[in-house]
Amino acid sequence: MNYKTLIKSVLLIIVGTTALAFCKKGAATATLASDAAKKVYVAPGEKDEVYAFLSGGFNGQMSVYGIPSARLFKIIPVFSVFPENGYGYDEETKDMLKTTHGYVPWDDSHHVEASMTEGKQDGRWLFLNANNTPRLARIDLKAFETKEILEIPNSAGNHASPFATENTEYLMAATRFSVPIPQSSVPIENFSKGDFKGTVTMVKVEPKTGRLSIELQVLVPGFDYDLSHCGKGKSHDWCFFTSYNTEQAHKMLEVGASKNDKDYILAFNWVRAKQCLDQGKATAHSGEYYRNYLPENKPVVSEKISGVKMLHPKDCSGMMYYLPTPKSPHGTDVDPTGEYIVGGGKLATVIPVHSFTKLMEVKDKPEHRTAEIMNIPVLKYESTLAGEVKKPCLGPLHTEFDGQGYAYTSCFVSSEVVKWELGTWEVVQHLPAYYSVGHLSIVGGSSKEPYGKYLIALNKITKDRYLPVGMELPQSAQLYDISGRKAELLSDFPTVGEPHYSQMIPAKLLMDKAAKIYPLEENKHPYGIKSEKEARVVREGNTVRVYMSQIRSHFKPDTIEVKRGDTVYFHITNLEQDFDIPHGFAVSGAPEMPNLLIMPGQTRTFKWKAPNPGIYPFYCTDFCSALHQEMQQYIRVTP
Amino acid sequence: MKSFFLRKLNDKNRLLVIGVGLVLVGVFFTPIWHISLDAPQYPEGLGMQIWVNRVVGSTPYDLKNINLLNHYIGMQEIASESIPELLFMPYVLGYLIFGALVTFFYPRIWMVCLGVFNFAVLGAVGFYDFWRWEYNYGHNLNPEAPIVVPGMVYQPPLLGCKEMLNITACSYPSIGGMILFAAVFTLLFLLWTERRRFLDGI
């Protein structure tokens, strides 16, 4: 940082803080004066207007809220086991968490992406990344359940993921931590010598079923790839990835990775990459990974796959360009028209906006290039620049769009959201956030057609906002009404885990499609049964299979005898075909197995090693009927 | 008067008779009666439809869920297979349609009267049978049922609504039933016009 920039920054901090103090007071009175409570009130029996799907950060889950009421509806377990309903424990779902590292029952989930058709939300699936053990999940929006998890090989820290192309042709996944690829034990100081690399992975989404597969990986320089967004309209063929630590520091990154005045946004032409793949320019590369998925009405299938196709930038010219972007850019967001690529330089004093049209004009002209890294041309900053929002705030991170020509950028350091106008690059409003805001979400705000009524700010810190509950406070989101000329704070609500990113989808797109039951006749579970008549106990040596049915308010068979040491599989089918009648199943003292919630028409398996002789009760845990308390029975274990 | 019954129908009424016959074919393809159940825990309602040859739920799973509710009070399972009337009801309907066809080719007023008589007798028997059917389901309860409310019977109404415990049961004709009623009224209307023609000496 040069002397001048330092002065600027200090000045900005002073200005920012003063503005912040001023705004805070203003916002509080504004909220009181207006009738914000009315705008978030959803009367009993009425429904919310919008679904908000919030990732849970370090809890590895996704939560579903109603907006504007901010009521929590559901937690969907994705990468974390969930004893409440047995996700990750039963024979059907435990393989969802299988990886080449073994069973990994947790992850750090950051970015929710909604499936799109022609750049608009289509309400089919949501996708979520696992940052720690690189994975990517597909959540079905009929059942609101995780249906598939794909491991990403040759990646370490799947952060810039899973960002979808305009028709969900592909999901992009770029690595946060560059590592030796393939893995090897090299001195860590070799990071700066080019021994460490990153990858950009193109994950293909099968249009009908949503099934995921790795189509291609592209080897990229060993930087840290942070976030991504794909183009739309004219920029359909392109995805944009931010990178930091282009200094390739490997110690004290806090300082070492903050030296360069500009890092890069990587512009990646995925259509070109696919072309090169089809022309045979990619080569077979090592990399083992698991693909775990739930086919309709069947138990999970877990497959181990070996090898990927790897493409080197040198073998595919025109595929990648670096756009210098100040300074340690975090977010990269494309506006609804597909023209503007907004960088969020977390240490920058401006919000830089690149023009896609300019990028197309200059990308292949040598006079607009300054260097090449691994055969990837570096373009001049000014050559692709559409404009800069000057002194917007401190620590600009992420930008979403309202479809009315305005952009909203979150500012982590000054804890605010700035509203600014595309084209004039003028800031029109500062909205305080409480506190340290990361991502923002506008209904449809990352799509071609924002619905643009609500904005939520996803905050990291909530000091003084709620009753204290020990040293860890709930993380928090804030809801703003952005339909008017001035955005207005409507409410604060605590969240489950860290609300890292979110997709908000209008309720009308999803609510009528939500599944009510699993049709029993379509149940293809090998150990499922269709009626009580088929309920039975089958012994195969030391293995006992109990084909068990559940219906209000009994199990069949209801009393069971097994021998000590038997491995008992309770294959339980819920015979109900009524909305909202799941049944539970729990065995007293069962180690390693929590409760199972079995949906109407579904079969799930509870594995139990018969312990010391005795009588072991089991019962239904999900209150199901007037005789719910009678839905209980015994297993006798004989010597 | 005898000459009135032996009179030929005029062409318009002859067409009306065959029209009634054709419309009656529609009863094969629509439910005759509809019984709905409303309870607080079923805000979307539960319903069953009685067709000429089967009993089904209003949605694919309603009948199953009605039976599930009924099992608490020990009511027999409602299933098409256990209702023998459903086996011959299509023939009865066929007989009525056949009657319309015969009347078309042999268009006499007494034939229409016979049709009305048939409707009246079959209707009365039908309603009695339906009532008996409801009576049996409502009264013959399993004494071992989990819920026994002394003195409580669960007979749904023949027509109209009735509260039973926390459930409101309503019973009304459906499209097929309305067709049947309309058919009778059409025949009566036909006879009335023929009578007026007769009295006017046309």
Contacts between the chains, C-beta under 8 A, distances in Angstrom:
chain1	res1	chain2	res2	distance
A	517	B	61	7.1
A	551	B	68	7.1
A	552	B	68	5.9
A	553	B	146	7.9
A	576	B	68	7.6
A	577	B	60	7.8
A	577	B	61	4.0
A	577	B	64	5.5
A	577	B	65	7.1
A	578	B	61	6.5
A	578	B	64	7.8
A	578	B	65	4.8
A	578	B	68	7.1
A	579	B	44	7.7
A	625	B	72	7.9
A	626	B	72	6.7
A	626	B	146	7.9
A	626	B	147	7.2
A	627	B	72	7.4
A	627	B	146	5.7
A	630	B	146	7.8
